[in-house]
Amino acid sequence: MMALPDYHTCATALAAGERSRVLFRHRHRAEYLPGAPDIVLCVAAERGPGGEVRIAATDRPADTWLRRADSGADIRQFAHHFQVPVLELHRPLVLVPVVIPKPWGREIWYTGIEARGQSGVAGEGGQMPLPWLLSIAREEVLGTRGELGLLKILDPLPDPVYGDLYFELHETKHEVYVVTGVDPDSWPGGEGAIRFGFDPIRRAEHASDSAFRAAYLAGVRNYRDIRCRIDEIQDRWRTAEGIGSHEPVPAATLRRWHAALVPEWRLMEKDARAAMERFTRMLPLRVGDVVRVPPLLPHALQHGVRTVEFQTPVYERRILSFAQKVLTQAHWDTVEAAASMLLEAPPAEPFPVLAAGPGIRRERIATFEDFEVERLVLGPHAAGALESTATHLLMMVVAGLVAFDGKTLGSESAALIPPGSSGLRLCNIGADTAVVLISRPR
């Protein structure tokens, strides 16, 4: 095994055709961490006779190992020595999620890379941080076109008000939600909701859209003033109870604090919030429903409605309102957002059916400028093939038990499928219908 002390990526280190095994250093710029530190990784890589590539990496000092050129040590010896996994880049990579607490519940990130948390990739013997993999071998796992989209689960608390998400819009980001659960205690009839644009009846009560926007802004300002005063009071209680100013607070604590307010403040908050929210539209949701969120449309998933979300991998949003303290910024963006926000969603269009047959149905549930999402439904014991493409795929099982490529994925398991993967068949090995979501860049 030749030692390469210089800094490489997997593609450059394996560029010479005669080299089947290499050791090299890789400089990973962790821009998602404060100060964007450089992390020096030692990487072992090998390419098999069919072009298949495997890697292992460590951030531990590895000078001694790097000096063992021509020692005959292979990648598995390297991985065993440093207690790190071996990743096979020519096969689907199972994603390891990270849980991120939120004021309204939690998010479960499968491809998240931020200071708050980084997802991982499972391999033989453990997991590698996803940002390491993308830094070392971006071309191998993503191809030359398209960014890795953000895949996550939104898991709001079943608590009314405190489990409702921000009412927000995005200026460039596209999102698609697929409902996977509706809390039966919050929504006894099985029909949850998302706040989605504005109420056409209230809109028609105003002489113009400009007048409607002005009236809505006035309602938000009224609630915002009350909200700020309550937040100031509750911030003192945060300090007294040893809770940081930007830490999420359990819903039970928020309810206790709210109950401790003087009655007139509680009534003012309730009435102002109801007046503000009467401007908005509530869209009913059941398990299996799909919500395509275009840019500039204000929306807020409601408490107890669990969804899978695919979205453009950028962080940008405008918060119009929130029924508790916003922890990530010191202001709301209602005035800026109101000027450009859509007042109603574009009409829903039927999903194009891409394939249908006994026990199988494949349909496209979202098409945006940068990515599209398909839904594959497999009856008991049915099987379907994944098309080989020049781009990577993101795949999540949302119902059932699916076997492919020697792996078994249950509900809410996800995989990153490198470009060029071929001959992959998804088999429903359970007795119930299996549902798989597949996202690909455009």
N, C-alpha and C positions, 0 to 999 in steps of 0.2 A: 504494500500500500504506500503510495508516494505521499510525502508530507508537503503541503502547500502553506507556508507561513503567511502568504499574502492574504488580503481580504477578497473574498469571492462570493458569488451567489452559486446556487446549485448548477445553473445553466453554464456559467463560465468555467466552473471547476471541472465539469464533465465534458467540456467542449471538445477536448482532444479525443478522437475516436478510439485510440488504443487503450485509453484509461477506463477500466471498469470499476476501480475503487480509488477514492481520493479522501484525504483529510484536509480540511482547510479552516481558516478562521473567517468569520463573517461578522461585519459590524452592523448591528441592528440599532437604528435610530428610533428610540421609543418616544415618538412625538406625542403619544397619548398620555404620557406621564409628566408631572410637573418638572420643568427644566429640560424636557426632551433629552434625557441622558442617552449616551451610547452604551449599548450592552454588547460586549465582545463574546461571541459564541464560537465554540469549537464544534465543527460539523463533520460527520462521517457520511459519505454518500457512495452508493454503488449502482451501477447500471448492468442489468442482466443482458443475456444474449438477444432477447426479444425487444430490447429498448426499455424494459421496465426499470423504474428508479425507486430506490429506497434511501431514506435519510434517518439520521439520529443526531441530536444536538444537545449540548450542555453549556451552561454559563459558568461552570466551575473551571478553575485554572487547569489547563491541559497541556502545558509545555512539555512535560515528560512524555505524554502520549504522542504529541506531535513529532517528537524526535525519534519515534519508533518507526521510521520509514523502512519499508521492505521487511517488517517484522512478521508479516503473514497474518497479522491480526485483522479480523474482518469486522463488519459493522455490528454484528451481534455481540462480539466480544467487547467492542466499544460501548454498546448500549448496556451490557451487563456491568461493565466496570463503573460507569457513571450512573447506573440505575435510571436510565431514560428509555422511552419507547422507541421502537423502530416504526416509521411510517412508510407505507407503500403508496407512492404518489400516482401510480397507474391504476389504482383501485379506489372505490368509494371510501371516503374518510368520515367516520362517525363523529359528529360534533358533540362536545361536552358543554352544556349550558352553565351560565353563572346567574345567580339570583340577585336582583338589584331592588332594594327596598324603595318604595315610593310613598308619598303622603297618602295616596288613595289605595295602596295595596302593594303590588310588586310587579316587576317585569322579569321575565326569564329570557336572557339573551343567548342565542345560539351562534351569532356571528358578531357580537358586540366587542368593540375595542375602544375603551375609554379609561380614564384614570379610575372611574368608579368600579371597573371590573373588566376582565378580558375572558372571552370564551376560550375553550380548548379543543383539541383534536385528539381522539383516542387512538392509540396504537398498541402494538404488542408490548406489554410491560408498563403501561401508564398513559400519560397524556402530555402533549406539547402545547404551550400557549399558541393560540391561533395567530397572533401577530408575529411570532417567530417564524411559523411556517410560511406566512405570506411574504415575509422579508427574505427568507432564504430561497424560496422556490415559487415565487409568484407565477412565473410563466408556466411552470409545470402543472400547477393546480387550478389556475384561472384562465390560462390561455393568453392570447395577445389582445383580446378585445373584451371590454366590459369589466366593471368593478364588482366586487362581491357585495351583494345586497344585504340589508339588515333583516334578519329573521328573528322574531321574538314572540313571546306569549305575553299578552296583557292579562293580568289576573287581579281585577279590582276586588276590594273588600265587598262583602255582601251588605255593607252598611249604607243605608240611604244617606245622601249628602256626602258623607266622608269617604265613600267608595266611588264617587263620581269623578271622572277625570277632568282635567282642565278643558274649558271651552276655548279652543285654539284653532288657528289655521296655519298652513304652510305656504310659503310663496313659490317654492320650486319643487318640493318633495311630493312624490306620489306614494300613496299607501293603499293596501287592500287588506281588509279584515275578513277572516272566516270564523264564524261563531262556533265554538266547540263546547260551550257549557253555559247554562242559565240556572242560577241558584234558585232552587224551588221555594225556599223561604222568602226570598226577596220578590220573586215573581211566581206566585202559586200556579198561574195558568201556563207557565212555560214560555211566556213571551216577554223578553226583556226589551231594552231600548238603547238607542244612541241619539244624543241630541245632534241634529243634522240640518244645518241651515236655519231658516226662519219660517215662522208660521204665515202661510199665505193669507189667512183670514185677517190677522193683525196687520199685515202689510197692506191689504186692501182698504183698511180703515184710514190710511193716510193719503194725502193728496198727491204725493210723489214718493219715489224711492228715497230722494234726498231728505224729505220730511221724516220718513220711516227711520233712516239711519240716525238722524238727529234725535228723534225720540228714544231710540234704543240707547244711544250714547248717554243721554240724560239719565235713563234708568240705571245704566251701569255705574255712572259717576255717583249716583245716590247710594248704591250698594257698596261701592268701593270705599266711600267715606266711612260708612258704618263698619265695614270689614277692617279697615286700618285701625280704627279706634279699639275694636275688639282684639286685634292682633297685638296692639301695644300692651293691653292689659294682660293677655295671655303670655306674652313674652316675659313679663315679670314672673309669672308662675313657672315658665320654662326654667328660668334661672334658679328659682327657689327649689325646684325639683331636680336640678342638675342635668337638664336636657339642653344640648347645644342649640344655638339659634337656627342652625340649618339641618337639624336632624328630624327625620320623620317621627311623628308622635302617634302612638297607638290610638285607634278610634275610640277605645274605652276611655282613654285619658281626655281626648278632645270632648267627648260627651260630658264627662265629669266637669271639665272646665266650663263648657257651655252652660251647664246647669247651675254653675256658681255665679254666673252673671246676674245682674239685677233684672227683674222681670221685664222692664221696659226695653232694655237692650236686646233681650232675647226676642221680644215681639217685633222690634224694629228690624232686626236682622232677618227674621222669617218673612215679614211682609215685603221688605225691599228685595230680597232674593226672589220671591214669587213674582213680583212685578217685573223684574229684569228677565226672568226665564219665560214669562208669558210671550215674549217676542219670538222665542225660538220654536223650532219644530222637533217633535220626538218621532223617530222612525222605529217602528216595532221590529224586534229581532228574535228569531228562533234558532236553535241549533242547526247548523248547516247553511245558514244565510251568509251571503257574501256582500260586503260593503266596499265599494270602490270610492276612495276619497280623492277628489281632484284638488289641485292647488287652489288656494284662496277660499275654500269652503270651510267655515267654522264647524267644528264637530267636537263631541265629548261622549265617549263611551260611558255608559251608566253602570252603577254598582251591581256586582254579582253577575256580570256578563263576561265570560272568559273567551278570548279570541286569540287566534294565530294571526300575526301581522307580518307581511312582507312590505318593505319600503326602500326607497332610494337611500343610500348610505350617506346622508348628510344631516347635520344637526342644525336645524333652523326652524323657528316657530314664532308665532305671535300669540300671546295669551290675551284673550279677551276678558275672561272672568274665571274665578275659582272660588268655591265656597269654603275655603280655609286659607291659611297663610301659604303663599308661594315661596318655596325654599330655594329655588335655583336662580331667582332674580329678584330685585328690589322693587319692581314696577310691573304694571300691566301694560299691554300694548294696544289697548282698545282704540285709541284715537287713530294711530297709524294704520291699524288693520281695517277700521271701519270704512276708510276711503276706498279701498280696493276689494273688500270681501265680496264673495258671491252671496246673493241672498237666497238662492235656491240651487239645488243640485241639478246637474244635467239629467235628462230622462234616462232611466235604467234601460239597458239593452239586453236582449236575450244572449245567453252564452252560446257561442258557436260550438257545435259538436264536431270534434275532430276524428273520433272513431267510436263505433258502437257495435256490439255483437253479444253473443250469449255470455252473460256474466261480466261484461266489461263495458265501461263508458268513459270516454276521455273528452273533456271540454275545456275551452279556454275561458277562464273566469275574469281575467283582467289583462288589458293591453295598455301599456304606457309607453312614453318615448324611450325609456331606458331599460325596461324589463317587462316581461309578461309572466302570467301565472296560469298553470293548467291544474285541473282536478281530475284525478284518475280514480274511478270507483270500480272495485273488484268484488264480485259476488263470492260466496264461499268456495274456496279451492280454485278460483279462477286465476289466470296469470296474464300479464301484459308486458310487453318489451319496452325498454327505454331506447329512444332513438340515439344513435351515436352522433354527436355534434362537435363542431369546432370550438364551442364555448363550454364553460362549466355549467353545472346545474346545482341548485339547492333543492333538497327534497325533505319533506316532513310527512310522517305518518300521523294522521289525526284521528283515525279510528281503525281498530282491527290489529291484526298481527301479520306482518309482511316479511317474507324471506327473500333475500337476493344476495348474490356474490358471497355466499357462505355466511352471511350475517342475518340476524333476525331483529327487526325493529318493531317495537310496540308503539302504542299511542304516544304522541309527543316526543318521539325519537326523530332525529334529523341527521342528514348526511350531506357532505359536499362531494359532488361527483366531478372529477377532473375531466377536461376536454378529451375527446377521442375514446372515451370508455365505450366499448361496444359489447354486444351480446348480453346485456344485463336484462334479466327477466325478473319482474316483481311477481311473487306468488303469494296469494292470500292463503295462509296455512291455518286460519282460524275458521270457526263455524259461523261467524258474523261477517257482514259486509265490511270491507276495508276501504278506507279513503286516504289517498295520498295526494299531497300538494307538491307541485314542481314549478320552480321559478327558474327562468333563464334570462340572461341579458339579451338585449336587442342590438 
